[in-house]
Amino acid sequence: MSLKKRIFGVVFSICLLCIGVSIFARGPVVAQDTDANGAKIRSLMEERRAVLQHRVEATQEMTNDARGNPLDVIAARSDLLDAELAMASNKEQRIDVLQRKLENAKQYEAFMEEQLQRASGDLPDALRATARRLQTEIDLLKEAGIARPMFFVRSLFTVTIFDFLTQPFFNAQHDSTRIS
């Protein structure tokens, strides 16, 4: 291998390593209200959350009076939790909201399974409820940091550096076994 190729390999590997370190050091990107509309957006988000909270209370009250459907309460609560998740500003808040979303998804799943057992529900709706619960569990695990993204990039750096360091060794073996 020529000296130029070796130098290029070293520089390329160092660049890839720097990119990888910068990606991993940055951590999760959290939206911040840095523009002039940030305060207005935050105010609208708070107003939306208040309206959705009132909707949950109203649907709960109707259900308690036997005028509403329990599924409407679960749907209203789901919308409220989505709004709260959008407003969460740190990891702990997002995990808390996702845990409550998971409990709500479990209630939805149980309700749909009960409807299926009574023959007043159908299988696609029950499966959709299970899929929603599973997605919420996945989101919670990702937020908690259990699932590690960017595996491919990490593997790419490892392979690139490994290839660079072992290239002369493998080339020497390959050259010695070549038939002329």
CORFENLIN-V442899 format. One record per residue. N is the residue number from 1. RES is the residue in one letter. PHI is phi as a letter, one per 40 degrees, with the letter a starting at -180 (999 if undefined). D_CENTER is the distance of its C-alpha to the mean C-alpha in Angstrom with 2 decimals. Layout:
BEGIN
n=N res=RES phi=PHI d_center=D_CENTER
n=N res=RES phi=PHI d_center=D_CENTER
END
This chain:
BEGIN
n=1 res=M phi=999 d_center=44.06
n=2 res=S phi=c d_center=45.31
n=3 res=L phi=c d_center=44.71
n=4 res=K phi=c d_center=43.01
n=5 res=K phi=c d_center=40.45
n=6 res=R phi=c d_center=39.81
n=7 res=I phi=c d_center=39.39
n=8 res=F phi=d d_center=37.05
n=9 res=G phi=c d_center=34.97
n=10 res=V phi=c d_center=34.85
n=11 res=V phi=c d_center=33.92
n=12 res=F phi=c d_center=31.23
n=13 res=S phi=c d_center=29.71
n=14 res=I phi=c d_center=29.86
n=15 res=C phi=c d_center=28.14
n=16 res=L phi=c d_center=25.28
n=17 res=L phi=c d_center=25.07
n=18 res=C phi=c d_center=25.07
n=19 res=I phi=c d_center=22.26
n=20 res=G phi=c d_center=20.18
n=21 res=V phi=c d_center=21.10
n=22 res=S phi=c d_center=20.30
n=23 res=I phi=c d_center=16.76
n=24 res=F phi=c d_center=16.12
n=25 res=A phi=c d_center=18.22
n=26 res=R phi=c d_center=16.42
n=27 res=G phi=g d_center=13.27
n=28 res=P phi=c d_center=10.28
n=29 res=V phi=c d_center=11.72
n=30 res=V phi=b d_center=12.47
n=31 res=A phi=c d_center=14.44
n=32 res=Q phi=b d_center=17.95
n=33 res=D phi=c d_center=20.90
n=34 res=T phi=b d_center=23.28
n=35 res=D phi=c d_center=25.16
n=36 res=A phi=c d_center=28.12
n=37 res=N phi=c d_center=26.29
n=38 res=G phi=d d_center=23.81
n=39 res=A phi=c d_center=26.07
n=40 res=K phi=c d_center=26.67
n=41 res=I phi=c d_center=23.00
n=42 res=R phi=c d_center=22.45
n=43 res=S phi=c d_center=25.59
n=44 res=L phi=c d_center=24.54
n=45 res=M phi=c d_center=21.19
n=46 res=E phi=c d_center=23.27
n=47 res=E phi=c d_center=25.77
n=48 res=R phi=c d_center=23.23
n=49 res=R phi=c d_center=21.93
n=50 res=A phi=c d_center=25.63
n=51 res=V phi=c d_center=26.44
n=52 res=L phi=c d_center=23.66
n=53 res=Q phi=c d_center=24.83
n=54 res=H phi=c d_center=28.32
n=55 res=R phi=c d_center=27.24
n=56 res=V phi=c d_center=25.86
n=57 res=E phi=c d_center=29.16
n=58 res=A phi=c d_center=31.24
n=59 res=T phi=c d_center=29.72
n=60 res=Q phi=c d_center=30.02
n=61 res=E phi=c d_center=33.62
n=62 res=M phi=c d_center=34.41
n=63 res=T phi=c d_center=33.05
n=64 res=N phi=c d_center=35.14
n=65 res=D phi=c d_center=38.15
n=66 res=A phi=g d_center=37.53
n=67 res=R phi=b d_center=37.09
n=68 res=G phi=b d_center=33.38
n=69 res=N phi=b d_center=30.91
n=70 res=P phi=d d_center=28.53
n=71 res=L phi=c d_center=25.86
n=72 res=D phi=c d_center=26.25
n=73 res=V phi=c d_center=25.47
n=74 res=I phi=c d_center=22.23
n=75 res=A phi=c d_center=21.26
n=76 res=A phi=c d_center=22.41
n=77 res=R phi=c d_center=20.48
n=78 res=S phi=c d_center=17.24
n=79 res=D phi=c d_center=18.03
n=80 res=L phi=c d_center=18.88
n=81 res=L phi=c d_center=15.68
n=82 res=D phi=c d_center=13.73
n=83 res=A phi=c d_center=16.24
n=84 res=E phi=c d_center=15.89
n=85 res=L phi=c d_center=12.14
n=86 res=A phi=c d_center=13.10
n=87 res=M phi=c d_center=15.83
n=88 res=A phi=c d_center=14.20
n=89 res=S phi=b d_center=15.26
n=90 res=N phi=a d_center=14.21
n=91 res=K phi=c d_center=11.94
n=92 res=E phi=c d_center=14.46
n=93 res=Q phi=c d_center=14.57
n=94 res=R phi=c d_center=10.88
n=95 res=I phi=c d_center=11.22
n=96 res=D phi=c d_center=14.50
n=97 res=V phi=c d_center=13.44
n=98 res=L phi=c d_center=10.72
n=99 res=Q phi=c d_center=13.65
n=100 res=R phi=c d_center=15.92
n=101 res=K phi=c d_center=13.79
n=102 res=L phi=c d_center=13.89
n=103 res=E phi=c d_center=17.63
n=104 res=N phi=c d_center=18.11
n=105 res=A phi=c d_center=16.49
n=106 res=K phi=c d_center=18.82
n=107 res=Q phi=c d_center=21.70
n=108 res=Y phi=c d_center=21.04
n=109 res=E phi=c d_center=20.99
n=110 res=A phi=c d_center=24.15
n=111 res=F phi=c d_center=25.85
n=112 res=M phi=c d_center=25.31
n=113 res=E phi=c d_center=26.57
n=114 res=E phi=c d_center=29.53
n=115 res=Q phi=c d_center=30.29
n=116 res=L phi=c d_center=30.23
n=117 res=Q phi=c d_center=32.62
n=118 res=R phi=c d_center=34.92
n=119 res=A phi=g d_center=34.92
n=120 res=S phi=b d_center=33.92
n=121 res=G phi=b d_center=30.42
n=122 res=D phi=b d_center=29.35
n=123 res=L phi=c d_center=27.24
n=124 res=P phi=d d_center=24.80
n=125 res=D phi=c d_center=23.88
n=126 res=A phi=c d_center=23.47
n=127 res=L phi=c d_center=21.27
n=128 res=R phi=c d_center=19.08
n=129 res=A phi=c d_center=18.80
n=130 res=T phi=c d_center=17.89
n=131 res=A phi=c d_center=15.21
n=132 res=R phi=c d_center=13.73
n=133 res=R phi=c d_center=13.98
n=134 res=L phi=c d_center=12.41
n=135 res=Q phi=c d_center=9.27
n=136 res=T phi=c d_center=9.25
n=137 res=E phi=c d_center=9.96
n=138 res=I phi=c d_center=7.18
n=139 res=D phi=c d_center=4.68
n=140 res=L phi=c d_center=7.52
n=141 res=L phi=c d_center=8.03
n=142 res=K phi=c d_center=5.05
n=143 res=E phi=c d_center=6.17
n=144 res=A phi=c d_center=9.56
n=145 res=G phi=g d_center=9.51
n=146 res=I phi=c d_center=10.72
n=147 res=A phi=c d_center=8.83
n=148 res=R phi=b d_center=10.24
n=149 res=P phi=c d_center=9.32
n=150 res=M phi=g d_center=12.50
n=151 res=F phi=c d_center=14.73
n=152 res=F phi=c d_center=16.84
n=153 res=V phi=c d_center=17.71
n=154 res=R phi=c d_center=18.69
n=155 res=S phi=c d_center=20.75
n=156 res=L phi=c d_center=22.30
n=157 res=F phi=c d_center=23.61
n=158 res=T phi=c d_center=24.94
n=159 res=V phi=c d_center=26.69
n=160 res=T phi=c d_center=28.11
n=161 res=I phi=c d_center=29.59
n=162 res=F phi=c d_center=30.80
n=163 res=D phi=c d_center=32.42
n=164 res=F phi=c d_center=34.08
n=165 res=L phi=c d_center=35.48
n=166 res=T phi=c d_center=36.73
n=167 res=Q phi=d d_center=38.01
n=168 res=P phi=c d_center=41.57
n=169 res=F phi=c d_center=41.86
n=170 res=F phi=c d_center=40.85
n=171 res=N phi=c d_center=42.97
n=172 res=A phi=c d_center=45.94
n=173 res=Q phi=c d_center=45.62
n=174 res=H phi=c d_center=45.21
n=175 res=D phi=c d_center=48.23
n=176 res=S phi=c d_center=50.40
n=177 res=T phi=c d_center=49.81
n=178 res=R phi=c d_center=50.43
n=179 res=I phi=c d_center=53.53
n=180 res=S phi=c d_center=55.79
END
